[in-house]
Amino acid sequence: MSQNILQYESKVWSTADLLIASGIKTSDRPGGYGSVDLYYVELGEEGELGFIVNLGPEINTSGRESFPFTSSKNALYFSSDGHFGLGGYDVFYHKINSDGELVGNLLNVGEPINSSFDDVCYVVKGDRGFVSSNRTIEGEEVYDNIYTFIENTPIKDIYLKSLLHGVVTDTSIQLPLAGATVEVLDVDNHVIATLLTDEEGRYSKEVEYEPSYILKVTKENYSSADGYSEKQQEDREHNFELSPVENVIEPGTDLAKVLNIPMIYFDFDKSNIRPEAAVELQKIVEVMNQYPELKIDIRSHTDSRGSDAYNEALSDRRAKSTMHYLISQGISKDRLTSKGYGEYQLVNHCSNGVPCSKEEHQANRRSEFIVVE
């Protein structure tokens, strides 16, 4: 949130005027955790009221929990003087799911909403909100005033974690692969953690809930594998299969097939390496680092659309661009050759003038990494 979002409103209201109707209410009835607790009641299919239920010790304290508000985004806001805060009543936040269950952690919304005074009656709709506070204005004590603010960014549960886990398997024998390395990287390719699979091929790590992650799985004498873990997932299960490569890397082998590398895509009429292609090319880098004597010939192919001469030139630029990327990753130029073959080595019947589907044309737009020695 912005540090300058509170604006003084001249009209003085009582905090009681700011009570907003919601499915959660306050009560000082006997049997609670403190002087005032938050409760909810379930509604039946016909609108009948069920039993009133205390929200429990995660929300309620020995102090006062008051002024509840539930937003359209399934967020519960309330004020409390029992939870640790900046002083007096502070506004707190807790995410709830569609079933009304608490999700994640209780969070103090922090400054500038909260102060050393009483901050209550937090209400938000969209990015516009209101809060009542008896904080001083220009050093003078005042009664409760209403302040308005703009929520520039949503509240994030910095304490919420995800479980990243999975199994790595040897495809040749369909058994778990122990001792495989699983690197966890952020989206800028910075290594967050390096894990090893156990005897059952398993790995696991608690990671932050918010970010996305890139996973790279390697083991000596095996193909590598990559994965992408989407952001904001509580359970992140990613399983991988690695193939032995020590017996299949011989002259004439196409590493793209051995390492399960899909088509290296380029933008239309472009030859620069796209970010998703760079992730796949890292598999080639890793194998060439494992086998320092390995030499490959990079071959780029196009489909038949466009003139023969144009496709030959375009494919040659793409092959050279791929080679330059591998060199930038530390692979010696002496171990690499490249050539564009245009549309001269089609893998199907889709030659000039033959009607074909997009999928059939795509089969011809391929990159090959042929082992020379």
C-alpha positions in Angstrom: 0.0 0.0 0.0 1.1 3.6 -0.6 2.6 5.5 2.3 0.4 8.5 1.5 -3.0 7.0 1.2 -4.8 8.4 4.2 -6.8 11.6 3.6 -8.4 13.6 6.4 -12.2 13.8 6.2 -13.6 16.8 8.1 -16.9 15.1 9.1 -16.7 13.4 12.5 -18.6 10.2 12.9 -19.0 7.7 15.7 -17.4 4.3 15.1 -20.8 2.8 15.6 -21.9 4.4 12.4 -19.4 2.4 10.4 -20.6 -1.0 11.4 -21.1 -2.9 8.2 -23.5 -5.9 7.8 -21.6 -9.1 7.2 -21.9 -12.8 7.9 -19.6 -12.4 10.9 -20.7 -10.6 14.1 -19.3 -9.6 17.5 -20.6 -10.7 20.8 -19.7 -10.5 24.5 -21.7 -13.6 25.3 -20.3 -16.0 27.9 -18.0 -18.8 26.7 -15.8 -16.8 24.5 -12.0 -16.2 24.6 -12.1 -12.6 25.7 -14.3 -9.6 26.4 -15.6 -9.5 22.8 -15.3 -12.3 20.2 -16.2 -12.8 16.6 -18.8 -15.4 15.7 -20.5 -16.7 12.6 -23.7 -18.6 11.9 -24.4 -21.0 9.1 -27.5 -20.4 6.8 -29.6 -23.3 5.7 -31.0 -23.7 2.2 -34.2 -21.9 3.1 -32.4 -19.2 4.9 -32.9 -20.6 8.4 -30.2 -19.9 10.9 -27.9 -22.6 12.3 -25.9 -22.7 15.5 -23.7 -19.7 16.3 -20.0 -20.6 16.1 -17.0 -18.9 17.7 -14.2 -18.3 15.1 -11.7 -19.8 17.5 -8.4 -18.9 19.1 -6.7 -18.1 15.8 -9.0 -15.0 15.5 -10.2 -14.4 19.0 -8.0 -13.4 22.0 -8.4 -12.4 25.6 -8.9 -8.9 24.3 -11.5 -7.4 22.0 -12.1 -8.5 18.4 -14.6 -6.2 16.8 -15.8 -4.4 13.6 -15.7 -7.4 11.2 -16.0 -6.9 7.5 -15.9 -9.5 4.7 -14.9 -8.3 1.2 -16.1 -9.6 -2.2 -12.7 -11.3 -2.5 -13.3 -13.6 0.5 -11.2 -11.6 2.9 -12.1 -11.0 6.5 -11.0 -7.7 8.1 -11.5 -6.9 11.8 -10.0 -4.8 14.5 -8.4 -6.2 17.7 -6.5 -5.0 20.7 -5.5 -8.5 21.7 -3.2 -9.5 18.8 0.2 -8.0 18.6 0.0 -4.6 16.8 1.1 -1.0 16.7 -1.1 0.0 19.6 -4.8 0.3 20.6 -7.1 -1.3 18.1 -5.3 -2.5 14.9 -6.9 -3.8 11.7 -6.1 -7.5 10.8 -6.7 -9.6 7.7 -7.4 -13.3 7.2 -8.2 -15.0 3.9 -11.3 -17.3 3.9 -12.3 -19.7 1.2 -15.7 -20.2 -0.4 -16.7 -22.6 2.4 -15.9 -20.0 5.0 -12.8 -21.7 6.2 -9.7 -19.8 7.2 -6.8 -20.0 4.7 -3.2 -19.0 5.4 -2.1 -16.8 8.2 -3.5 -13.9 10.2 -1.9 -10.6 9.1 -1.7 -7.2 10.6 -2.3 -4.8 7.6 0.4 -2.5 8.9 1.1 1.2 8.4 -0.4 3.6 7.3 -3.7 1.9 8.0 -2.7 1.1 11.6 -1.2 3.5 14.1 -0.5 3.7 17.8 -4.2 4.8 18.2 -7.5 2.9 17.6 -8.0 2.0 14.0 -11.3 0.3 13.3 -14.1 -0.3 10.8 -12.0 -1.1 7.8 -14.1 -1.4 4.7 -13.0 -1.9 1.1 -14.7 -2.2 -2.2 -12.5 -2.7 -5.2 -9.4 -0.7 -4.5 -11.2 2.1 -2.6 -11.5 1.8 1.2 -12.4 3.6 4.4 -11.1 3.3 8.0 -12.0 5.1 11.2 -9.3 6.3 13.6 -8.8 8.5 16.6 -5.1 9.2 15.7 -3.9 12.7 16.2 -4.1 15.3 13.5 -1.2 17.8 13.4 -0.3 16.7 17.0 -3.8 17.4 18.4 -6.0 14.7 19.9 -9.3 14.2 18.1 -12.4 12.0 18.2 -12.9 9.2 15.6 -12.5 10.4 12.0 -13.1 8.6 8.7 -10.1 8.3 6.3 -10.2 7.1 2.8 -7.4 5.3 0.9 -6.6 3.5 -2.3 -5.3 0.0 -2.1 -2.5 0.0 -4.7 -1.5 -3.6 -4.3 -3.4 -6.5 -2.7 -2.4 -7.8 0.7 0.0 -10.7 0.4 0.4 -13.5 3.0 4.2 -13.4 3.3 4.1 -16.3 5.8 2.0 -18.6 3.6 4.1 -21.5 2.2 3.8 -24.1 -0.5 5.1 -27.7 -0.5 7.2 -28.4 -3.5 7.6 -32.2 -4.0 7.7 -35.1 -6.5 9.3 -38.2 -7.7 12.1 -38.7 -10.2 12.0 -42.0 -12.2 14.4 -43.9 -14.4 12.4 -44.5 -17.7 14.5 -47.5 -18.7 13.4 -49.6 -15.7 10.4 -47.6 -14.4 11.9 -47.4 -10.9 12.6 -44.4 -8.6 15.9 -42.7 -9.3 18.0 -41.8 -6.2 20.7 -39.1 -6.2 19.2 -37.0 -8.9 19.7 -33.2 -8.5 16.7 -31.0 -8.4 17.5 -27.3 -8.7 14.8 -24.8 -7.8 15.2 -21.4 -9.5 13.3 -18.2 -9.6 12.0 -16.8 -12.9 15.2 -14.9 -13.3 17.2 -18.2 -13.2 18.7 -17.6 -9.8 19.1 -20.8 -7.8 16.9 -20.9 -4.7 17.7 -24.4 -3.5 19.5 -27.5 -4.6 17.9 -30.9 -3.6 18.8 -34.5 -4.0 16.3 -37.3 -4.4 16.2 -40.0 -1.7 16.2 -43.8 -2.1 12.6 -43.6 -3.2 13.4 -41.0 -5.8 11.5 -38.4 -3.8 12.3 -34.7 -3.1 10.5 -32.1 -1.2 11.0 -28.5 0.1 8.8 -25.8 1.6 8.8 -22.7 -0.6 7.1 -19.4 -0.7 3.5 -19.4 -1.8 3.5 -16.3 -4.1 6.3 -16.8 -6.7 6.6 -19.1 -9.7 9.6 -21.4 -9.9 11.6 -23.2 -12.6 12.8 -26.7 -11.8 15.8 -28.4 -13.4 16.5 -32.1 -12.8 19.9 -33.7 -13.7 21.9 -36.8 -13.0 25.2 -37.9 -14.5 24.7 -40.2 -17.5 21.0 -39.3 -17.7 18.9 -36.9 -19.8 17.8 -33.8 -18.0 14.3 -32.5 -17.4 12.7 -29.1 -16.7 9.5 -28.0 -15.1 7.6 -24.8 -14.3 5.8 -24.4 -11.0 3.0 -21.9 -11.3 2.7 -19.2 -8.6 0.2 -19.3 -5.7 -0.2 -23.1 -5.5 -0.3 -24.6 -2.0 0.5 -28.1 -3.3 3.2 -28.1 -6.0 3.7 -31.7 -7.2 6.1 -32.2 -10.1 7.2 -35.6 -11.2 10.0 -36.2 -13.7 11.4 -39.1 -15.8 15.0 -39.2 -16.9 16.4 -41.6 -19.5 19.9 -43.1 -19.5 22.0 -41.4 -22.2 25.4 -43.1 -21.9 24.5 -45.8 -24.3 22.6 -43.7 -26.9 24.9 -40.8 -27.4 26.7 -42.0 -30.5 27.4 -40.4 -33.9 24.1 -39.6 -35.7 22.0 -39.4 -32.5 19.7 -36.4 -32.4 19.9 -35.1 -28.8 16.6 -33.3 -29.3 14.9 -36.7 -29.3 17.0 -38.2 -26.5 16.4 -35.2 -24.2 12.8 -34.8 -25.2 13.4 -31.3 -26.4 10.3 -29.9 -28.2 10.5 -27.6 -31.2 12.8 -24.6 -30.6 10.3 -21.9 -31.5 11.3 -18.5 -33.0 9.1 -15.5 -33.5 7.8 -15.0 -37.0 10.6 -14.0 -39.3 13.0 -13.8 -36.4 16.0 -15.8 -35.3 16.6 -14.6 -31.7 16.3 -17.2 -28.9 13.0 -16.8 -27.0 13.0 -17.3 -23.2 11.1 -20.6 -23.3 13.6 -21.9 -25.9 16.5 -21.0 -23.7 15.1 -23.3 -21.0 15.1 -26.2 -23.4 18.6 -25.4 -24.7 19.9 -25.6 -21.2 19.4 -29.4 -21.5 22.0 -29.4 -24.4 24.3 -27.3 -22.3 24.1 -29.7 -19.4 24.8 -32.8 -21.5 27.8 -31.1 -23.3 29.2 -30.2 -19.9 28.8 -33.8 -18.8 30.6 -35.0 -21.9 33.5 -32.6 -22.7 34.5 -34.5 -25.9 31.0 -34.4 -27.4 30.6 -32.4 -30.6 27.2 -31.6 -32.3 25.9 -30.2 -35.5 23.0 -27.8 -35.1 20.5 -28.2 -37.9 17.5 -25.9 -38.4 14.6 -26.7 -40.7 11.5 -24.9 -42.0 8.2 -25.9 -43.6 7.6 -25.4 -47.3 5.7 -22.1 -47.0 7.7 -19.2 -48.5 10.3 -19.3 -51.2 13.1 -22.0 -51.1 15.8 -19.3 -51.0 14.1 -17.4 -48.2 13.6 -20.5 -46.0 17.2 -21.6 -46.5 18.5 -18.2 -45.3 16.0 -18.0 -42.4 16.9 -21.5 -41.2 20.6 -20.7 -41.4 20.2 -17.6 -39.3 18.2 -19.6 -36.7 20.8 -22.4 -36.6 23.6 -19.8 -36.1 21.6 -18.0 -33.4 21.2 -21.3 -31.5 24.9 -22.0 -31.8 25.7 -18.5 -30.5 23.4 -19.1 -27.5 25.3 -22.3 -26.6 28.6 -20.5 -26.9 27.3 -17.8 -24.6 26.7 -20.5 -22.0 30.3 -21.6 -22.0 30.3 -24.3 -24.8 33.5 -24.1 -26.9 32.9 -23.0 -30.5 35.2 -25.8 -31.6 32.6 -28.3 -30.5 29.7 -26.8 -32.6 28.8 -26.5 -36.2 25.5 -25.2 -37.6 23.6 -25.2 -40.9 20.1 -24.2 -42.1 18.5 -26.7 -44.4 15.4 -24.6 -45.2 12.6 -26.8 -46.6 14.9 -29.4 -48.3 14.6 -32.1 -45.7 10.9 -32.4 -45.0 9.7 -35.2 -42.8 6.3 -35.6 -44.6 4.5 -34.9 -47.9 4.0 -31.2 -47.3 6.0 -29.8 -50.1 5.3 -26.7 -52.2 1.7 -26.4 -53.2 0.5 -29.4 -51.2 -2.4 -28.5 -48.8 -1.5 -29.5 -45.2 -2.7 -28.8 -41.7 -0.9 -26.5 -39.3 0.2 -29.6 -37.3 1.7 -31.2 -40.5 3.6 -28.0 -41.4 4.8 -27.7 -37.8 6.4 -31.2 -37.9 8.8 -29.8 -40.5 9.7 -26.7 -38.5 12.2 -28.5 -36.3 15.7 -28.1 -34.7 18.1 -31.0 -34.6 21.2 -31.5 -32.5 23.1 -34.3 -34.3 26.0 -35.9 -32.5 29.1 -35.7 -34.7 31.6 -37.5 -32.4 
